[in-house]
């Protein structure tokens, strides 16, 4: 839905915004900044710092902690599945986007900051309260994606949309890496290394004994989001006021969803691809969602290791976009997606066989009997280094699959129906968004291990891979 560009989006777009050679306007730059400022929430809270702390320390047991995180992903996924596609399909009829977006952002920011109250001794927020807050934020975050993306053409014009979108992705990565590096420099490394450029103690008097450096990422993420959202509300142009009542707009939007799905009739290969993608994209999303919680629990990594892990993987993930484009041109997007799924599958299988005292299932490792790989403050043992390399591979190939999947869809659909098919493409990314978290939750409960929960992701990736075997087309274009 957010990928659809309607005729209404092109009304009153300045002619300069339609010029391919024109520079991005202030409104388009502010649109991109919004996405950059939103990304630290995902990186700091969801993946690398807060949720691993919540699972390992607050819940007190990494296995039960993983199940708790999976539960929040499952609950928010159900709500997003039922509501976000209808919102996306209805947004053009509802007119102005910014008031709705303001309400969502205004609700998110204090909720994110409130996570600071998640204390290890349970004197602040309870485990149930954190899950409820995280579920609410997860749903609202999905709404910001729909509303924010619907402003893209208004902000940058049709010809400048790709520039603004690329800038937004770059800023998202830059904001995330910058936030991770700052937290590591200001709060995680002080007191652990004697390096001249590192403060002697955590800034602002934060106390590591009460896990304040782990919790401070909540107000940091909230503050960055608030500051980065403000320019959009001030300078990015909005749509005209809608003439359709909200309930009618939602009803008509639901009808459009049905029409988009029925448009798949007669396009066998595109339909099989989109069905396959529903499964493998859920698997990829689950890997991202649980990567931090899993590494923290299984490898026994603390905040410092998780911050460094996040910095390195966020930087290397950029290579995935270039790799996806190279593979698409070399072997075709269909084989590219299959290769990317296969490499991710191998990565997950390898992760399941790792631990502080074992390497790939069968190689026991005694840290006391081996010299450190290096004498730095983190990642000093061979299992940790190998686990890092597995994470590097996953980061690159998961990022690459997003680029290759989009390219594959363009090869399987008629050019005149690209908009409708990308609408279904967006729907396929949310229709089963709850499935990965649900399976991880179920597997964790049944096996009472983090590995058992994480292993369920293999099934999602495998179903997606097998489905692609029945897709015809998507080969490399030969000149």
C-alpha positions in Angstrom: 0.0 0.0 0.0 2.7 2.5 0.9 4.4 1.5 -2.4 1.4 2.6 -4.5 1.5 6.0 -6.2 -1.9 7.3 -7.0 -2.9 10.1 -9.3 -3.8 12.1 -6.1 -0.2 12.0 -5.1 0.8 13.9 -8.2 -1.7 16.8 -7.8 0.0 20.1 -7.1 3.5 18.5 -7.1 5.9 21.4 -8.1 7.3 21.1 -11.6 10.8 21.3 -10.2 10.1 18.1 -8.3 9.2 16.4 -11.5 12.5 17.3 -13.1 14.9 14.3 -12.8 17.9 16.6 -12.7 16.4 18.8 -9.9 17.9 18.7 -6.5 15.8 17.5 -3.6 13.7 20.1 -2.0 13.8 21.0 1.7 10.6 19.1 2.2 12.1 15.9 0.6 15.2 16.2 2.8 13.1 16.5 5.9 11.1 13.5 4.8 14.3 11.5 4.6 15.5 12.8 8.0 12.3 11.4 9.6 13.2 7.9 8.5 16.8 8.4 9.8 15.6 9.5 13.2 13.1 6.6 13.5 15.7 3.9 12.9 17.6 4.2 16.2 14.5 2.9 17.9 14.8 -0.4 15.9 18.5 -0.7 16.4 18.9 0.5 20.1 15.6 -0.8 21.5 14.4 -3.8 19.4 17.6 -5.5 18.3 20.9 -4.8 20.0 20.6 -3.2 23.5 17.3 -2.8 25.3 15.4 -6.0 24.4 18.6 -8.2 25.0 18.9 -6.5 28.4 15.2 -7.0 29.1 15.3 -10.7 28.1 18.6 -11.5 29.9 18.4 -9.3 33.1 14.8 -8.2 33.7 13.1 -11.4 32.9 16.1 -13.1 34.4 16.3 -16.2 32.1 17.3 -15.9 28.4 14.9 -18.7 27.4 11.9 -17.1 29.1 13.1 -13.7 27.9 13.2 -14.8 24.3 9.6 -16.1 24.7 8.5 -12.8 26.1 10.1 -10.8 23.2 8.5 -13.3 20.8 5.1 -12.7 22.5 5.3 -9.0 21.9 6.2 -9.5 18.3 3.4 -11.9 17.9 0.8 -9.6 19.4 1.9 -6.5 17.5 2.1 -8.6 14.3 -1.6 -9.7 14.6 -2.7 -6.1 15.0 -0.6 -4.8 12.1 -1.8 -7.6 9.9 -5.4 -6.6 10.5 -5.1 -2.9 10.3 -2.0 -1.6 8.5 -2.9 -2.8 5.0 -6.4 -1.2 5.3 -4.8 2.1 6.5 -2.4 2.0 3.5 -5.1 1.4 1.0 -7.4 4.1 2.6 -4.9 6.9 3.0 -5.4 8.6 -0.3 -9.1 9.0 0.4 -8.5 10.3 3.9 -6.6 13.3 2.6 -4.1 15.0 4.9 -1.5 12.6 6.4 0.5 14.8 8.7 -2.2 15.3 11.4 -2.5 11.5 11.7 1.2 11.0 11.6 1.6 13.6 14.4 -0.8 11.8 16.6 1.0 8.5 16.1 4.5 10.0 16.7 3.2 12.0 19.8 2.0 8.7 21.3 5.2 6.8 20.4 7.8 9.2 21.9 6.7 9.1 25.5 6.1 5.4 25.4 9.7 4.8 24.1 11.1 7.1 26.8 9.0 5.3 29.4 11.1 2.1 28.8 13.8 3.8 30.9 11.8 2.7 33.9 12.5 -1.0 33.1 14.6 -1.8 36.2 16.3 -5.1 36.9 14.9 -5.2 40.4 11.3 -4.8 39.1 10.8 -1.6 41.1 9.8 0.1 37.8 7.9 -1.4 35.0 6.8 -5.0 35.3 7.5 -7.6 32.6 3.9 -7.5 31.5 3.9 -3.7 31.3 7.1 -3.7 29.1 5.5 -6.3 26.7 2.3 -4.1 26.5 4.3 -1.0 25.8 6.5 -2.7 23.3 3.5 -4.1 21.5 1.8 -0.7 21.3 5.0 0.9 20.0 5.4 -1.9 17.4 1.9 -1.3 16.0 2.4 2.5 16.0 5.8 2.1 14.3 4.1 0.2 11.4 1.5 3.0 11.1 4.3 5.6 10.8 5.8 3.6 7.9 2.5 3.7 6.1 1.8 7.4 6.7 5.4 8.5 6.2 5.8 6.5 2.9 2.5 8.0 1.6 4.1 11.5 1.7 7.1 10.5 -0.4 5.8 11.7 -3.8 4.4 14.8 -2.2 7.8 15.6 -0.8 10.1 14.7 -3.7 7.9 14.4 -6.8 7.7 11.2 -8.9 11.1 11.7 -10.5 12.9 12.5 -7.2 11.3 9.7 -5.2 14.2 7.4 -5.7 16.6 10.1 -4.5 14.7 10.8 -1.3 14.2 7.1 -0.7 17.9 6.4 -1.1 18.8 9.3 1.2 16.3 8.1 3.8 17.9 4.6 3.8 21.4 6.1 4.1 20.4 8.4 6.9 18.7 5.5 8.7 21.9 3.6 8.7 24.0 6.7 9.6 21.7 7.6 12.6 21.8 4.0 13.8 25.5 3.6 13.6 26.0 7.1 15.2 23.7 6.2 18.1 25.4 2.9 18.7 28.9 4.4 18.6 27.8 7.2 21.0 26.3 4.9 23.5 29.3 2.6 23.4 31.7 5.6 23.8 29.7 7.4 26.5 28.3 4.6 28.6 29.6 1.1 27.7 33.4 1.5 27.3 34.1 3.9 30.2 35.6 2.1 33.1 36.4 -0.9 31.0 39.3 0.4 28.9 42.1 2.8 29.5 42.0 4.6 26.2 42.6 8.4 26.1 39.6 9.2 24.0 37.2 7.2 26.2 35.7 8.9 29.3 36.9 7.5 32.7 33.3 6.8 33.8 29.9 6.7 32.1 28.7 10.2 31.3 26.0 11.9 33.4 26.9 9.7 36.4 25.0 6.7 35.1 25.4 3.7 37.3 26.3 0.4 35.5 25.3 -1.6 38.7 21.7 -0.6 38.1 22.0 -1.1 34.3 21.4 2.5 33.6 23.7 2.4 30.5 21.4 -0.4 29.1 18.3 1.6 29.9 19.5 5.1 28.7 19.0 4.0 25.1 15.2 4.5 25.6 15.3 8.3 26.2 18.1 8.6 23.5 15.9 6.9 20.9 12.9 8.9 21.9 14.8 12.2 21.8 16.3 11.4 18.4 12.9 10.5 17.0 11.4 13.7 18.4 14.1 16.0 16.9 14.1 14.2 13.6 10.4 14.2 13.2 10.0 17.9 13.8 11.4 19.1 10.4 8.9 16.9 8.5 6.0 18.5 10.3 7.4 22.0 9.6 8.6 21.7 6.0 7.3 18.6 4.2 4.2 19.3 2.1 1.0 17.4 3.0 -1.9 16.2 0.8 -5.0 18.2 0.4 -7.8 17.9 2.9 -9.9 14.8 2.1 -13.6 14.9 1.1 -14.4 11.4 2.2 -15.4 10.5 5.8 -12.9 8.3 7.6 -15.2 5.2 7.9 -16.1 5.4 4.3 -12.4 5.8 3.3 -11.6 2.7 5.4 -14.4 0.7 3.8 -13.4 1.7 0.3 -9.7 1.0 1.1 -10.7 -2.6 2.1 -12.4 -2.9 -1.2 -9.2 -1.8 -3.0 -7.3 -4.5 -1.1 -9.6 -7.1 -2.4 -9.3 -5.8 -5.9 -5.5 -5.8 -5.7 -5.5 -9.5 -4.6 -7.9 -10.5 -7.3 -5.6 -8.8 -9.9 -3.2 -11.7 -9.4 -5.6 -14.0 -11.4 -3.9 -15.0 -14.6 -0.4 -14.2 -13.3 0.7 -17.6 -12.0 4.4 -16.9 -11.4 3.9 -13.5 -9.7 1.3 -15.2 -7.4 3.6 -18.0 -6.5 6.5 -15.6 -5.8 4.3 -13.4 -3.6 3.1 -16.4 -1.6 6.7 -17.7 -1.2 7.8 -14.2 -0.1 5.3 -14.2 2.7 7.2 -17.0 4.3 10.8 -16.2 3.6 10.4 -12.5 4.5 8.9 -13.5 7.8 11.9 -15.6 8.4 14.3 -12.8 7.5 12.4 -10.4 9.8 12.4 -12.9 12.7 16.2 -13.2 12.4 16.6 -9.4 12.6 14.1 -9.2 15.5 15.7 -12.0 17.6 19.4 -11.6 16.6 20.2 -9.5 19.6 18.2 -11.5 22.2 19.6 -14.7 20.9 23.2 -13.6 20.8 22.9 -12.0 24.3 21.5 -15.2 25.8 23.5 -17.9 24.0 26.9 -16.1 23.7 26.5 -14.4 27.1 27.2 -11.0 25.6 26.6 -7.9 27.6 25.8 -4.3 26.5 29.3 -3.6 25.3 29.5 -6.6 23.0 26.0 -6.0 21.8 26.7 -2.4 20.9 29.9 -3.4 19.0 28.0 -6.2 17.3 25.4 -3.7 16.2 27.9 -1.2 14.9 29.8 -3.8 12.8 26.7 -5.5 11.4 25.0 -2.1 10.5 28.0 -1.0 8.6 28.5 -4.3 6.7 24.8 -4.5 5.9 25.3 -1.7 3.4 27.3 -4.1 1.3 24.1 -6.2 0.9 22.5 -3.6 -1.3 25.4 -3.6 -3.7 25.7 -7.4 -3.6 22.0 -7.7 -4.4 22.4 -5.5 -7.5 25.5 -7.3 -8.6 23.8 -10.8 -8.3 20.6 -9.6 -10.0 22.7 -8.5 -13.0 24.9 -11.6 -13.0 22.6 -14.6 -12.3 19.2 -12.9 -12.4 16.9 -11.9 -9.5 15.2 -15.3 -9.0 18.5 -17.1 -8.5 19.8 -14.2 -6.5 16.9 -14.5 -4.0 17.4 -18.3 -3.8 21.1 -17.8 -3.1 20.4 -15.2 -0.5 17.8 -17.4 1.2 20.2 -20.4 1.1 23.1 -18.4 2.6 20.8 -17.1 5.3 19.7 -20.7 6.0 23.3 -21.8 6.4 23.9 -18.9 8.7 21.0 -19.8 11.0 22.1 -23.5 11.1 25.6 -22.4 12.0 24.3 -20.0 14.7 22.4 -22.9 16.4 25.6 -24.8 16.8 27.6 -22.0 18.5 28.2 -21.2 22.1 30.9 -19.8 24.3 32.3 -23.3 24.8 31.5 -24.9 21.4 32.1 -24.3 17.7 29.6 -25.6 15.1 28.0 -28.3 17.3 30.8 -30.8 17.6 34.0 -28.8 18.5 34.3 -28.2 22.2 36.2 -25.1 23.2 37.7 -24.3 26.6 38.3 -20.6 26.8 40.7 -21.1 29.7 42.9 -23.4 27.7 43.3 -21.1 24.7 45.0 -17.8 24.4 42.7 -14.8 23.5 42.4 -14.0 19.8 43.3 -10.5 20.8 43.6 -8.5 24.0 40.7 -6.0 23.4 37.7 -5.5 25.6 35.3 -7.8 23.6 35.2 -10.7 21.2 38.4 -12.3 22.6 37.6 -16.0 22.0 37.5 -18.0 18.8 33.8 -18.9 19.2 32.9 -15.2 19.5 34.9 -14.3 16.4 33.2 -17.2 14.4 29.8 -16.1 15.6 30.6 -12.5 14.4 31.5 -13.9 11.0 28.2 -15.7 10.8 26.4 -12.5 11.8 28.3 -10.6 9.0 27.1 -13.1 6.4 23.5 -12.9 7.6 23.5 -9.1 7.6 24.8 -8.9 4.0 22.5 -11.6 2.5 19.4 -10.5 4.4 19.9 -6.9 3.1 20.6 -8.2 -0.4 17.4 -10.2 -0.5 15.3 -7.0 -0.1 16.8 -5.5 -3.2 16.6 -8.7 -5.2 13.0 -9.4 -4.3 11.9 -6.0 -5.6 13.7 -6.6 -8.8 12.2 -10.1 -9.2 8.7 -8.7 -8.9 9.3 -6.2 -11.8 10.4 -9.1 -14.0 7.2 -11.1 -13.3 4.6 -8.5 -13.7 3.2 -6.5 -16.7 4.7 -2.9 -16.7 1.2 -1.4 -16.8 0.2 -3.3 -13.6 3.3 -2.6 -11.6 1.5 -0.4 -9.1 -1.1 -2.9 -8.3 1.4 -5.7 -7.9 3.6 -3.7 -5.6 0.5 -3.0 -3.5 0.1 -6.8 -3.1 3.8 -7.0 -2.5 3.4 -4.7 0.5 0.4 -6.7 1.7 2.5 -9.9 1.5 5.0 -8.3 3.8 2.4 -7.7 6.5 -0.2 -10.5 6.1 1.9 -13.0 8.1 4.2 -10.6 9.9 3.2 -12.3 13.1 4.2 -15.8 12.0 7.9 -15.7 12.7 7.4 -14.4 16.2 4.7 -16.9 16.9 6.9 -19.9 15.8 9.8 -18.6 17.8 7.5 -18.3 20.8 6.1 -21.8 20.3 9.5 -23.4 19.7 11.0 -21.7 22.8 8.1 -22.9 25.0 8.2 -26.5 23.6 12.0 -27.0 23.8 12.7 -24.7 26.7 15.8 -23.5 24.8 16.6 -20.4 22.8 18.0 -22.7 20.0 14.7 -24.5 19.7 12.8 -21.3 19.2 15.3 -19.9 16.8 15.3 -23.1 14.8 11.7 -22.6 13.7 12.9 -19.8 11.4 14.5 -22.5 9.2 11.1 -23.8 8.2 10.0 -20.3 7.0 13.1 -19.9 4.9 12.8 -23.4 3.5 9.2 -23.0 2.5 10.0 -19.7 0.7 13.0 -21.3 -1.1 11.0 -24.3 -2.3 8.2 -22.0 -3.5 10.6 -20.1 -5.7 11.5 -23.4 -7.5 8.0 -23.2 -9.1 8.5 -19.6 -10.4 9.3 -19.3 -14.1 11.2 -16.3 -15.2 13.4 -13.9 -13.3 16.6 -14.8 -15.2 19.4 -12.4 -15.9 18.9 -9.9 -18.7 21.4 -10.6 -21.5 22.6 -7.7 -23.7 
